[in-house]
Amino acid sequence: MTKDDLFKTNASIIRHFAAIFCVVTNLVNSTLPVAAETLRKAGVFNPARLFSVTTSDVVRVSTFIAHALGDT
């Protein structure tokens, strides 16, 4: 599955819910605005109930830098 396929799948799933959403997927910078707009169009958008987590990206970058600097 490509990232584009994953993005389309996640976008189609999220449009059917009106709960608290935490977007924890690659392309979070693209997926979160799509989720917000989808919820807005469905009439259920509440900015206090939609957020994202980028911890996996931070860990990935930290690991990359550590390896580049020779740390293990």
PDB file of N, H, CA, C and O in Angstrom:
ATOM      1  N   MET A   1       0.855  -1.177   0.000  1.00  0.00           N
ATOM      2  CA  MET A   1       0.000   0.000   0.000  1.00  0.00           C
ATOM      3  C   MET A   1       0.899   1.237   0.000  1.00  0.00           C
ATOM      4  O   MET A   1       1.817   1.347   0.813  1.00  0.00           O
ATOM      5  N   THR A   2       0.630   2.150  -0.905  1.00  0.00           N
ATOM      6  H   THR A   2      -0.116   2.060  -1.565  1.00  0.00           H
ATOM      7  CA  THR A   2       1.411   3.381  -0.961  1.00  0.00           C
ATOM      8  C   THR A   2       0.891   4.369   0.074  1.00  0.00           C
ATOM      9  O   THR A   2      -0.185   4.178   0.642  1.00  0.00           O
ATOM     10  N   LYS A   3       1.656   5.416   0.314  1.00  0.00           N
ATOM     11  H   LYS A   3       2.530   5.571  -0.147  1.00  0.00           H
ATOM     12  CA  LYS A   3       1.206   6.450   1.248  1.00  0.00           C
ATOM     13  C   LYS A   3      -0.055   7.129   0.723  1.00  0.00           C
ATOM     14  O   LYS A   3      -0.920   7.527   1.503  1.00  0.00           O
ATOM     15  N   ASP A   4      -0.157   7.259  -0.598  1.00  0.00           N
ATOM     16  H   ASP A   4       0.546   6.936  -1.232  1.00  0.00           H
ATOM     17  CA  ASP A   4      -1.355   7.860  -1.190  1.00  0.00           C
ATOM     18  C   ASP A   4      -2.572   6.967  -0.940  1.00  0.00           C
ATOM     19  O   ASP A   4      -3.650   7.463  -0.613  1.00  0.00           O
ATOM     20  N   ASP A   5      -2.400   5.653  -1.091  1.00  0.00           N
ATOM     21  H   ASP A   5      -1.524   5.250  -1.356  1.00  0.00           H
ATOM     22  CA  ASP A   5      -3.489   4.716  -0.798  1.00  0.00           C
ATOM     23  C   ASP A   5      -3.901   4.808   0.666  1.00  0.00           C
ATOM     24  O   ASP A   5      -5.090   4.842   0.984  1.00  0.00           O
ATOM     25  N   LEU A   6      -2.909   4.849   1.556  1.00  0.00           N
ATOM     26  H   LEU A   6      -1.944   4.821   1.298  1.00  0.00           H
ATOM     27  CA  LEU A   6      -3.179   4.949   2.986  1.00  0.00           C
ATOM     28  C   LEU A   6      -3.926   6.237   3.310  1.00  0.00           C
ATOM     29  O   LEU A   6      -4.869   6.235   4.101  1.00  0.00           O
ATOM     30  N   PHE A   7      -3.497   7.331   2.695  1.00  0.00           N
ATOM     31  H   PHE A   7      -2.731   7.332   2.052  1.00  0.00           H
ATOM     32  CA  PHE A   7      -4.147   8.625   2.894  1.00  0.00           C
ATOM     33  C   PHE A   7      -5.617   8.551   2.480  1.00  0.00           C
ATOM     34  O   PHE A   7      -6.491   9.008   3.216  1.00  0.00           O
ATOM     35  N   LYS A   8      -5.892   7.980   1.308  1.00  0.00           N
ATOM     36  H   LYS A   8      -5.181   7.609   0.710  1.00  0.00           H
ATOM     37  CA  LYS A   8      -7.270   7.879   0.815  1.00  0.00           C
ATOM     38  C   LYS A   8      -8.113   6.979   1.709  1.00  0.00           C
ATOM     39  O   LYS A   8      -9.277   7.280   1.975  1.00  0.00           O
ATOM     40  N   THR A   9      -7.537   5.887   2.168  1.00  0.00           N
ATOM     41  H   THR A   9      -6.591   5.643   1.952  1.00  0.00           H
ATOM     42  CA  THR A   9      -8.260   4.983   3.060  1.00  0.00           C
ATOM     43  C   THR A   9      -8.613   5.676   4.370  1.00  0.00           C
ATOM     44  O   THR A   9      -9.753   5.602   4.827  1.00  0.00           O
ATOM     45  N   ASN A  10      -7.634   6.352   4.977  1.00  0.00           N
ATOM     46  H   ASN A  10      -6.707   6.413   4.605  1.00  0.00           H
ATOM     47  CA  ASN A  10      -7.882   7.054   6.242  1.00  0.00           C
ATOM     48  C   ASN A  10      -8.907   8.165   6.072  1.00  0.00           C
ATOM     49  O   ASN A  10      -9.755   8.363   6.941  1.00  0.00           O
ATOM     50  N   ALA A  11      -8.838   8.891   4.961  1.00  0.00           N
ATOM     51  H   ALA A  11      -8.149   8.731   4.255  1.00  0.00           H
ATOM     52  CA  ALA A  11      -9.792   9.978   4.723  1.00  0.00           C
ATOM     53  C   ALA A  11     -11.211   9.435   4.601  1.00  0.00           C
ATOM     54  O   ALA A  11     -12.154  10.046   5.103  1.00  0.00           O
ATOM     55  N   SER A  12     -11.369   8.295   3.938  1.00  0.00           N
ATOM     56  H   SER A  12     -10.603   7.798   3.529  1.00  0.00           H
ATOM     57  CA  SER A  12     -12.716   7.739   3.785  1.00  0.00           C
ATOM     58  C   SER A  12     -13.261   7.188   5.099  1.00  0.00           C
ATOM     59  O   SER A  12     -14.470   7.216   5.326  1.00  0.00           O
ATOM     60  N   ILE A  13     -12.384   6.688   5.965  1.00  0.00           N
ATOM     61  H   ILE A  13     -11.401   6.665   5.781  1.00  0.00           H
ATOM     62  CA  ILE A  13     -12.828   6.154   7.258  1.00  0.00           C
ATOM     63  C   ILE A  13     -13.263   7.275   8.193  1.00  0.00           C
ATOM     64  O   ILE A  13     -14.316   7.183   8.824  1.00  0.00           O
ATOM     65  N   ILE A  14     -12.474   8.313   8.285  1.00  0.00           N
ATOM     66  H   ILE A  14     -11.618   8.388   7.772  1.00  0.00           H
ATOM     67  CA  ILE A  14     -12.719   9.358   9.285  1.00  0.00           C
ATOM     68  C   ILE A  14     -13.997  10.151   9.014  1.00  0.00           C
ATOM     69  O   ILE A  14     -14.555  10.748   9.934  1.00  0.00           O
ATOM     70  N   ARG A  15     -14.458  10.164   7.790  1.00  0.00           N
ATOM     71  H   ARG A  15     -14.004   9.679   7.042  1.00  0.00           H
ATOM     72  CA  ARG A  15     -15.635  10.980   7.477  1.00  0.00           C
ATOM     73  C   ARG A  15     -16.921  10.431   8.102  1.00  0.00           C
ATOM     74  O   ARG A  15     -17.945  11.114   8.105  1.00  0.00           O
ATOM     75  N   HIS A  16     -16.878   9.205   8.631  1.00  0.00           N
ATOM     76  H   HIS A  16     -16.046   8.650   8.628  1.00  0.00           H
ATOM     77  CA  HIS A  16     -18.081   8.584   9.177  1.00  0.00           C
ATOM     78  C   HIS A  16     -18.196   8.660  10.697  1.00  0.00           C
ATOM     79  O   HIS A  16     -19.099   8.049  11.269  1.00  0.00           O
ATOM     80  N   PHE A  17     -17.313   9.389  11.358  1.00  0.00           N
ATOM     81  H   PHE A  17     -16.580   9.885  10.893  1.00  0.00           H
ATOM     82  CA  PHE A  17     -17.317   9.415  12.813  1.00  0.00           C
ATOM     83  C   PHE A  17     -17.437  10.840  13.350  1.00  0.00           C
ATOM     84  O   PHE A  17     -17.115  11.803  12.655  1.00  0.00           O
ATOM     85  N   ALA A  18     -17.902  10.963  14.586  1.00  0.00           N
ATOM     86  H   ALA A  18     -18.164  10.181  15.151  1.00  0.00           H
ATOM     87  CA  ALA A  18     -17.999  12.263  15.250  1.00  0.00           C
ATOM     88  C   ALA A  18     -17.586  12.110  16.710  1.00  0.00           C
ATOM     89  O   ALA A  18     -18.359  12.431  17.612  1.00  0.00           O
ATOM     90  N   ALA A  19     -16.394  11.631  16.940  1.00  0.00           N
ATOM     91  H   ALA A  19     -15.765  11.371  16.207  1.00  0.00           H
ATOM     92  CA  ALA A  19     -15.879  11.415  18.290  1.00  0.00           C
ATOM     93  C   ALA A  19     -14.593  12.211  18.449  1.00  0.00           C
ATOM     94  O   ALA A  19     -14.342  13.150  17.694  1.00  0.00           O
ATOM     95  N   ILE A  20     -13.785  11.840  19.424  1.00  0.00           N
ATOM     96  H   ILE A  20     -13.989  11.077  20.038  1.00  0.00           H
ATOM     97  CA  ILE A  20     -12.466  12.459  19.571  1.00  0.00           C
ATOM     98  C   ILE A  20     -11.522  11.748  18.609  1.00  0.00           C
ATOM     99  O   ILE A  20     -11.441  10.520  18.602  1.00  0.00           O
ATOM    100  N   PHE A  21     -10.816  12.520  17.804  1.00  0.00           N
ATOM    101  H   PHE A  21     -10.882  13.518  17.810  1.00  0.00           H
ATOM    102  CA  PHE A  21      -9.909  11.952  16.815  1.00  0.00           C
ATOM    103  C   PHE A  21      -8.479  12.344  17.113  1.00  0.00           C
ATOM    104  O   PHE A  21      -8.180  13.508  17.378  1.00  0.00           O
ATOM    105  N   CYS A  22      -7.614  11.373  17.066  1.00  0.00           N
ATOM    106  H   CYS A  22      -7.857  10.427  16.851  1.00  0.00           H
ATOM    107  CA  CYS A  22      -6.180  11.613  17.161  1.00  0.00           C
ATOM    108  C   CYS A  22      -5.551  11.015  15.910  1.00  0.00           C
ATOM    109  O   CYS A  22      -5.511   9.795  15.749  1.00  0.00           O
ATOM    110  N   VAL A  23      -5.067  11.865  15.040  1.00  0.00           N
ATOM    111  H   VAL A  23      -5.100  12.856  15.171  1.00  0.00           H
ATOM    112  CA  VAL A  23      -4.447  11.408  13.803  1.00  0.00           C
ATOM    113  C   VAL A  23      -3.000  11.036  14.104  1.00  0.00           C
ATOM    114  O   VAL A  23      -2.197  11.889  14.482  1.00  0.00           O
ATOM    115  N   VAL A  24      -2.673   9.756  13.935  1.00  0.00           N
ATOM    116  H   VAL A  24      -3.325   9.063  13.628  1.00  0.00           H
ATOM    117  CA  VAL A  24      -1.327   9.260  14.209  1.00  0.00           C
ATOM    118  C   VAL A  24      -0.885   8.464  12.981  1.00  0.00           C
ATOM    119  O   VAL A  24      -0.618   7.266  13.074  1.00  0.00           O
ATOM    120  N   THR A  25      -0.810   9.119  11.859  1.00  0.00           N
ATOM    121  H   THR A  25      -1.027  10.093  11.783  1.00  0.00           H
ATOM    122  CA  THR A  25      -0.449   8.456  10.619  1.00  0.00           C
ATOM    123  C   THR A  25       0.546   9.302   9.861  1.00  0.00           C
ATOM    124  O   THR A  25       0.633  10.513  10.065  1.00  0.00           O
ATOM    125  N   ASN A  26       1.290   8.665   8.995  1.00  0.00           N
ATOM    126  H   ASN A  26       1.219   7.681   8.829  1.00  0.00           H
ATOM    127  CA  ASN A  26       2.183   9.441   8.149  1.00  0.00           C
ATOM    128  C   ASN A  26       1.356  10.419   7.326  1.00  0.00           C
ATOM    129  O   ASN A  26       0.181  10.192   7.039  1.00  0.00           O
ATOM    130  N   LEU A  27       1.980  11.460   6.978  1.00  0.00           N
ATOM    131  H   LEU A  27       2.935  11.644   7.212  1.00  0.00           H
ATOM    132  CA  LEU A  27       1.331  12.570   6.284  1.00  0.00           C
ATOM    133  C   LEU A  27       0.362  13.299   7.202  1.00  0.00           C
ATOM    134  O   LEU A  27      -0.665  13.808   6.752  1.00  0.00           O
ATOM    135  N   VAL A  28       0.691  13.349   8.496  1.00  0.00           N
ATOM    136  H   VAL A  28       1.525  12.935   8.861  1.00  0.00           H
ATOM    137  CA  VAL A  28      -0.197  13.989   9.461  1.00  0.00           C
ATOM    138  C   VAL A  28      -0.468  15.445   9.081  1.00  0.00           C
ATOM    139  O   VAL A  28      -1.558  15.958   9.337  1.00  0.00           O
ATOM    140  N   ASN A  29       0.509  16.109   8.476  1.00  0.00           N
ATOM    141  H   ASN A  29       1.394  15.693   8.268  1.00  0.00           H
ATOM    142  CA  ASN A  29       0.300  17.502   8.075  1.00  0.00           C
ATOM    143  C   ASN A  29      -0.728  17.626   6.967  1.00  0.00           C
ATOM    144  O   ASN A  29      -1.328  18.687   6.798  1.00  0.00           O
ATOM    145  N   SER A  30      -0.941  16.564   6.214  1.00  0.00           N
ATOM    146  H   SER A  30      -0.453  15.702   6.351  1.00  0.00           H
ATOM    147  CA  SER A  30      -1.966  16.560   5.173  1.00  0.00           C
ATOM    148  C   SER A  30      -3.271  15.956   5.677  1.00  0.00           C
ATOM    149  O   SER A  30      -4.354  16.427   5.329  1.00  0.00           O
ATOM    150  N   THR A  31      -3.167  14.921   6.490  1.00  0.00           N
ATOM    151  H   THR A  31      -2.287  14.538   6.772  1.00  0.00           H
ATOM    152  CA  THR A  31      -4.355  14.208   6.945  1.00  0.00           C
ATOM    153  C   THR A  31      -5.188  15.022   7.923  1.00  0.00           C
ATOM    154  O   THR A  31      -6.417  14.980   7.862  1.00  0.00           O
ATOM    155  N   LEU A  32      -4.553  15.756   8.816  1.00  0.00           N
ATOM    156  H   LEU A  32      -3.554  15.790   8.865  1.00  0.00           H
ATOM    157  CA  LEU A  32      -5.301  16.527   9.812  1.00  0.00           C
ATOM    158  C   LEU A  32      -6.208  17.580   9.171  1.00  0.00           C
ATOM    159  O   LEU A  32      -7.379  17.660   9.543  1.00  0.00           O
ATOM    160  N   PRO A  33      -5.725  18.393   8.224  1.00  0.00           N
ATOM    161  CA  PRO A  33      -6.628  19.348   7.580  1.00  0.00           C
ATOM    162  C   PRO A  33      -7.757  18.668   6.804  1.00  0.00           C
ATOM    163  O   PRO A  33      -8.879  19.175   6.774  1.00  0.00           O
ATOM    164  N   VAL A  34      -7.467  17.522   6.175  1.00  0.00           N
ATOM    165  H   VAL A  34      -6.556  17.111   6.199  1.00  0.00           H
ATOM    166  CA  VAL A  34      -8.522  16.793   5.466  1.00  0.00           C
ATOM    167  C   VAL A  34      -9.566  16.300   6.458  1.00  0.00           C
ATOM    168  O   VAL A  34     -10.766  16.381   6.199  1.00  0.00           O
ATOM    169  N   ALA A  35      -9.105  15.790   7.591  1.00  0.00           N
ATOM    170  H   ALA A  35      -8.129  15.724   7.801  1.00  0.00           H
ATOM    171  CA  ALA A  35     -10.035  15.332   8.623  1.00  0.00           C
ATOM    172  C   ALA A  35     -10.903  16.487   9.111  1.00  0.00           C
ATOM    173  O   ALA A  35     -12.116  16.336   9.262  1.00  0.00           O
ATOM    174  N   ALA A  36     -10.287  17.628   9.354  1.00  0.00           N
ATOM    175  H   ALA A  36      -9.302  17.750   9.231  1.00  0.00           H
ATOM    176  CA  ALA A  36     -11.043  18.797   9.827  1.00  0.00           C
ATOM    177  C   ALA A  36     -12.091  19.218   8.806  1.00  0.00           C
ATOM    178  O   ALA A  36     -13.237  19.489   9.164  1.00  0.00           O
ATOM    179  N   GLU A  37     -11.704  19.273   7.546  1.00  0.00           N
ATOM    180  H   GLU A  37     -10.773  19.053   7.255  1.00  0.00           H
ATOM    181  CA  GLU A  37     -12.647  19.693   6.501  1.00  0.00           C
ATOM    182  C   GLU A  37     -13.760  18.665   6.309  1.00  0.00           C
ATOM    183  O   GLU A  37     -14.916  19.031   6.097  1.00  0.00           O
ATOM    184  N   THR A  38     -13.415  17.390   6.382  1.00  0.00           N
ATOM    185  H   THR A  38     -12.476  17.093   6.554  1.00  0.00           H
ATOM    186  CA  THR A  38     -14.420  16.336   6.246  1.00  0.00           C
ATOM    187  C   THR A  38     -15.437  16.415   7.377  1.00  0.00           C
ATOM    188  O   THR A  38     -16.642  16.319   7.144  1.00  0.00           O
ATOM    189  N   LEU A  39     -14.951  16.588   8.597  1.00  0.00           N
ATOM    190  H   LEU A  39     -13.972  16.665   8.786  1.00  0.00           H
ATOM    191  CA  LEU A  39     -15.859  16.721   9.739  1.00  0.00           C
ATOM    192  C   LEU A  39     -16.693  17.991   9.633  1.00  0.00           C
ATOM    193  O   LEU A  39     -17.871  17.990   9.992  1.00  0.00           O
ATOM    194  N   ARG A  40     -16.091  19.076   9.143  1.00  0.00           N
ATOM    195  H   ARG A  40     -15.134  19.077   8.852  1.00  0.00           H
ATOM    196  CA  ARG A  40     -16.812  20.342   8.966  1.00  0.00           C
ATOM    197  C   ARG A  40     -17.957  20.154   7.968  1.00  0.00           C
ATOM    198  O   ARG A  40     -19.080  20.594   8.217  1.00  0.00           O
ATOM    199  N   LYS A  41     -17.671  19.501   6.841  1.00  0.00           N
ATOM    200  H   LYS A  41     -16.760  19.143   6.639  1.00  0.00           H
ATOM    201  CA  LYS A  41     -18.704  19.275   5.821  1.00  0.00           C
ATOM    202  C   LYS A  41     -19.821  18.377   6.334  1.00  0.00           C
ATOM    203  O   LYS A  41     -20.971  18.502   5.913  1.00  0.00           O
ATOM    204  N   ALA A  42     -19.476  17.466   7.252  1.00  0.00           N
ATOM    205  H   ALA A  42     -18.542  17.365   7.595  1.00  0.00           H
ATOM    206  CA  ALA A  42     -20.487  16.584   7.834  1.00  0.00           C
ATOM    207  C   ALA A  42     -21.264  17.269   8.953  1.00  0.00           C
ATOM    208  O   ALA A  42     -22.226  16.712   9.480  1.00  0.00           O
ATOM    209  N   GLY A  43     -20.837  18.494   9.316  1.00  0.00           N
ATOM    210  H   GLY A  43     -20.055  18.947   8.888  1.00  0.00           H
ATOM    211  CA  GLY A  43     -21.522  19.249  10.357  1.00  0.00           C
ATOM    212  C   GLY A  43     -21.192  18.807  11.769  1.00  0.00           C
ATOM    213  O   GLY A  43     -21.943  19.105  12.698  1.00  0.00           O
ATOM    214  N   VAL A  44     -20.080  18.098  11.951  1.00  0.00           N
ATOM    215  H   VAL A  44     -19.470  17.855  11.196  1.00  0.00           H
ATOM    216  CA  VAL A  44     -19.726  17.598  13.281  1.00  0.00           C
ATOM    217  C   VAL A  44     -18.337  18.046  13.730  1.00  0.00           C
ATOM    218  O   VAL A  44     -17.800  17.493  14.689  1.00  0.00           O
ATOM    219  N   PHE A  45     -17.750  19.026  13.068  1.00  0.00           N
ATOM    220  H   PHE A  45     -18.186  19.476  12.289  1.00  0.00           H
ATOM    221  CA  PHE A  45     -16.398  19.470  13.413  1.00  0.00           C
ATOM    222  C   PHE A  45     -16.382  20.202  14.742  1.00  0.00           C
ATOM    223  O   PHE A  45     -17.168  21.121  14.974  1.00  0.00           O
ATOM    224  N   ASN A  46     -15.475  19.779  15.608  1.00  0.00           N
ATOM    225  H   ASN A  46     -14.837  19.033  15.420  1.00  0.00           H
ATOM    226  CA  ASN A  46     -15.236  20.437  16.883  1.00  0.00           C
ATOM    227  C   ASN A  46     -13.718  20.470  17.050  1.00  0.00           C
ATOM    228  O   ASN A  46     -13.113  19.426  17.292  1.00  0.00           O
ATOM    229  N   PRO A  47     -13.083  21.648  16.927  1.00  0.00           N
ATOM    230  CA  PRO A  47     -11.624  21.709  16.981  1.00  0.00           C
ATOM    231  C   PRO A  47     -11.029  21.193  18.290  1.00  0.00           C
ATOM    232  O   PRO A  47      -9.852  20.836  18.332  1.00  0.00           O
ATOM    233  N   ALA A  48     -11.816  21.150  19.341  1.00  0.00           N
ATOM    234  H   ALA A  48     -12.772  21.440  19.306  1.00  0.00           H
ATOM    235  CA  ALA A  48     -11.322  20.630  20.620  1.00  0.00           C
ATOM    236  C   ALA A  48     -11.287  19.100  20.629  1.00  0.00           C
ATOM    237  O   ALA A  48     -10.759  18.498  21.563  1.00  0.00           O
ATOM    238  N   ARG A  49     -11.851  18.466  19.584  1.00  0.00           N
ATOM    239  H   ARG A  49     -12.281  18.955  18.825  1.00  0.00           H
ATOM    240  CA  ARG A  49     -11.926  17.007  19.538  1.00  0.00           C
ATOM    241  C   ARG A  49     -11.091  16.404  18.413  1.00  0.00           C
ATOM    242  O   ARG A  49     -11.229  15.223  18.093  1.00  0.00           O
ATOM    243  N   LEU A  50     -10.225  17.218  17.816  1.00  0.00           N
ATOM    244  H   LEU A  50     -10.113  18.178  18.076  1.00  0.00           H
ATOM    245  CA  LEU A  50      -9.380  16.735  16.726  1.00  0.00           C
ATOM    246  C   LEU A  50      -7.947  17.186  16.970  1.00  0.00           C
ATOM    247  O   LEU A  50      -7.684  18.381  17.100  1.00  0.00           O
ATOM    248  N   PHE A  51      -7.031  16.244  17.031  1.00  0.00           N
ATOM    249  H   PHE A  51      -7.245  15.273  16.926  1.00  0.00           H
ATOM    250  CA  PHE A  51      -5.628  16.591  17.237  1.00  0.00           C
ATOM    251  C   PHE A  51      -4.753  15.534  16.571  1.00  0.00           C
ATOM    252  O   PHE A  51      -5.251  14.523  16.076  1.00  0.00           O
ATOM    253  N   SER A  52      -3.458  15.778  16.564  1.00  0.00           N
ATOM    254  H   SER A  52      -3.054  16.600  16.965  1.00  0.00           H
ATOM    255  CA  SER A  52      -2.547  14.814  15.944  1.00  0.00           C
ATOM    256  C   SER A  52      -1.342  14.585  16.844  1.00  0.00           C
ATOM    257  O   SER A  52      -1.041  15.384  17.731  1.00  0.00           O
ATOM    258  N   VAL A  53      -0.670  13.488  16.594  1.00  0.00           N
ATOM    259  H   VAL A  53      -0.914  12.839  15.873  1.00  0.00           H
ATOM    260  CA  VAL A  53       0.532  13.134  17.335  1.00  0.00           C
ATOM    261  C   VAL A  53       1.642  12.892  16.320  1.00  0.00           C
ATOM    262  O   VAL A  53       1.471  12.136  15.363  1.00  0.00           O
ATOM    263  N   THR A  54       2.766  13.537  16.538  1.00  0.00           N
ATOM    264  H   THR A  54       2.905  14.151  17.315  1.00  0.00           H
ATOM    265  CA  THR A  54       3.894  13.389  15.614  1.00  0.00           C
ATOM    266  C   THR A  54       5.083  12.715  16.288  1.00  0.00           C
ATOM    267  O   THR A  54       6.209  12.811  15.800  1.00  0.00           O
ATOM    268  N   THR A  55       4.845  12.048  17.386  1.00  0.00           N
ATOM    269  H   THR A  55       3.931  11.970  17.783  1.00  0.00           H
ATOM    270  CA  THR A  55       5.933  11.422  18.134  1.00  0.00           C
ATOM    271  C   THR A  55       6.728  10.444  17.277  1.00  0.00           C
ATOM    272  O   THR A  55       7.954  10.401  17.374  1.00  0.00           O
ATOM    273  N   SER A  56       6.061   9.667  16.448  1.00  0.00           N
ATOM    274  H   SER A  56       5.065   9.702  16.368  1.00  0.00           H
ATOM    275  CA  SER A  56       6.785   8.694  15.628  1.00  0.00           C
ATOM    276  C   SER A  56       7.762   9.389  14.692  1.00  0.00           C
ATOM    277  O   SER A  56       8.858   8.877  14.462  1.00  0.00           O
ATOM    278  N   ASP A  57       7.392  10.540  14.148  1.00  0.00           N
ATOM    279  H   ASP A  57       6.502  10.956  14.334  1.00  0.00           H
ATOM    280  CA  ASP A  57       8.305  11.295  13.290  1.00  0.00           C
ATOM    281  C   ASP A  57       9.489  11.827  14.084  1.00  0.00           C
ATOM    282  O   ASP A  57      10.617  11.821  13.590  1.00  0.00           O
ATOM    283  N   VAL A  58       9.248  12.288  15.306  1.00  0.00           N
ATOM    284  H   VAL A  58       8.332  12.293  15.707  1.00  0.00           H
ATOM    285  CA  VAL A  58      10.329  12.801  16.154  1.00  0.00           C
ATOM    286  C   VAL A  58      11.313  11.685  16.485  1.00  0.00           C
ATOM    287  O   VAL A  58      12.525  11.889  16.427  1.00  0.00           O
ATOM    288  N   VAL A  59      10.802  10.514  16.829  1.00  0.00           N
ATOM    289  H   VAL A  59       9.817  10.348  16.876  1.00  0.00           H
ATOM    290  CA  VAL A  59      11.671   9.376  17.135  1.00  0.00           C
ATOM    291  C   VAL A  59      12.472   8.977  15.899  1.00  0.00           C
ATOM    292  O   VAL A  59      13.664   8.684  15.999  1.00  0.00           O
ATOM    293  N   ARG A  60      11.835   8.965  14.756  1.00  0.00           N
ATOM    294  H   ARG A  60      10.867   9.203  14.675  1.00  0.00           H
ATOM    295  CA  ARG A  60      12.515   8.602  13.515  1.00  0.00           C
ATOM    296  C   ARG A  60      13.657   9.569  13.216  1.00  0.00           C
ATOM    297  O   ARG A  60      14.759   9.138  12.877  1.00  0.00           O
ATOM    298  N   VAL A  61      13.405  10.863  13.339  1.00  0.00           N
ATOM    299  H   VAL A  61      12.510  11.213  13.614  1.00  0.00           H
ATOM    300  CA  VAL A  61      14.441  11.864  13.074  1.00  0.00           C
ATOM    301  C   VAL A  61      15.563  11.766  14.103  1.00  0.00           C
ATOM    302  O   VAL A  61      16.738  11.849  13.746  1.00  0.00           O
ATOM    303  N   SER A  62      15.217  11.592  15.365  1.00  0.00           N
ATOM    304  H   SER A  62      14.262  11.525  15.656  1.00  0.00           H
ATOM    305  CA  SER A  62      16.238  11.468  16.416  1.00  0.00           C
ATOM    306  C   SER A  62      17.142  10.264  16.164  1.00  0.00           C
ATOM    307  O   SER A  62      18.358  10.344  16.341  1.00  0.00           O
ATOM    308  N   THR A  63      16.545   9.157  15.754  1.00  0.00           N
ATOM    309  H   THR A  63      15.557   9.092  15.610  1.00  0.00           H
ATOM    310  CA  THR A  63      17.327   7.958  15.445  1.00  0.00           C
ATOM    311  C   THR A  63      18.237   8.195  14.253  1.00  0.00           C
ATOM    312  O   THR A  63      19.402   7.798  14.269  1.00  0.00           O
ATOM    313  N   PHE A  64      17.715   8.837  13.223  1.00  0.00           N
ATOM    314  H   PHE A  64      16.768   9.159  13.210  1.00  0.00           H
ATOM    315  CA  PHE A  64      18.508   9.142  12.033  1.00  0.00           C
ATOM    316  C   PHE A  64      19.711  10.007  12.393  1.00  0.00           C
ATOM    317  O   PHE A  64      20.828   9.739  11.951  1.00  0.00           O
ATOM    318  N   ILE A  65      19.485  11.035  13.189  1.00  0.00           N
ATOM    319  H   ILE A  65      18.577  11.253  13.548  1.00  0.00           H
ATOM    320  CA  ILE A  65      20.572  11.940  13.588  1.00  0.00           C
ATOM    321  C   ILE A  65      21.596  11.196  14.443  1.00  0.00           C
ATOM    322  O   ILE A  65      22.801  11.377  14.268  1.00  0.00           O
ATOM    323  N   ALA A  66      21.123  10.364  15.364  1.00  0.00           N
ATOM    324  H   ALA A  66      20.144  10.217  15.506  1.00  0.00           H
ATOM    325  CA  ALA A  66      22.042   9.600  16.214  1.00  0.00           C
ATOM    326  C   ALA A  66      22.935   8.698  15.372  1.00  0.00           C
ATOM    327  O   ALA A  66      24.140   8.615  15.611  1.00  0.00           O
ATOM    328  N   HIS A  67      22.353   8.031  14.401  1.00  0.00           N
ATOM    329  H   HIS A  67      21.374   8.099  14.207  1.00  0.00           H
ATOM    330  CA  HIS A  67      23.153   7.167  13.524  1.00  0.00           C
ATOM    331  C   HIS A  67      24.126   7.990  12.687  1.00  0.00           C
ATOM    332  O   HIS A  67      25.267   7.578  12.477  1.00  0.00           O
ATOM    333  N   ALA A  68      23.687   9.139  12.212  1.00  0.00           N
ATOM    334  H   ALA A  68      22.760   9.474  12.383  1.00  0.00           H
ATOM    335  CA  ALA A  68      24.555   9.998  11.402  1.00  0.00           C
ATOM    336  C   ALA A  68      25.749  10.506  12.209  1.00  0.00           C
ATOM    337  O   ALA A  68      26.837  10.702  11.668  1.00  0.00           O
ATOM    338  N   LEU A  69      25.531  10.716  13.515  1.00  0.00           N
ATOM    339  H   LEU A  69      24.646  10.557  13.954  1.00  0.00           H
ATOM    340  CA  LEU A  69      26.609  11.200  14.384  1.00  0.00           C
ATOM    341  C   LEU A  69      27.446  10.064  14.970  1.00  0.00           C
ATOM    342  O   LEU A  69      28.411  10.310  15.692  1.00  0.00           O
ATOM    343  N   GLY A  70      27.080   8.838  14.663  1.00  0.00           N
ATOM    344  H   GLY A  70      26.295   8.638  14.077  1.00  0.00           H
ATOM    345  CA  GLY A  70      27.843   7.697  15.149  1.00  0.00           C
ATOM    346  C   GLY A  70      27.420   7.194  16.509  1.00  0.00           C
ATOM    347  O   GLY A  70      28.066   6.299  17.055  1.00  0.00           O
ATOM    348  N   ASP A  71      26.349   7.739  17.079  1.00  0.00           N
ATOM    349  H   ASP A  71      25.824   8.466  16.636  1.00  0.00           H
ATOM    350  CA  ASP A  71      25.832   7.258  18.365  1.00  0.00           C
ATOM    351  C   ASP A  71      24.965   6.030  18.106  1.00  0.00           C
ATOM    352  O   ASP A  71      24.366   5.896  17.039  1.00  0.00           O
ATOM    353  N   THR A  72      24.903   5.145  19.081  1.00  0.00           N
ATOM    354  H   THR A  72      25.389   5.254  19.948  1.00  0.00           H
ATOM    355  CA  THR A  72      24.034   3.980  18.913  1.00  0.00           C
ATOM    356  C   THR A  72      23.079   3.864  20.064  1.00  0.00           C
ATOM    357  O   THR A  72      22.265   2.941  20.100  1.00  0.00           O
TER     358      THR A  72
END
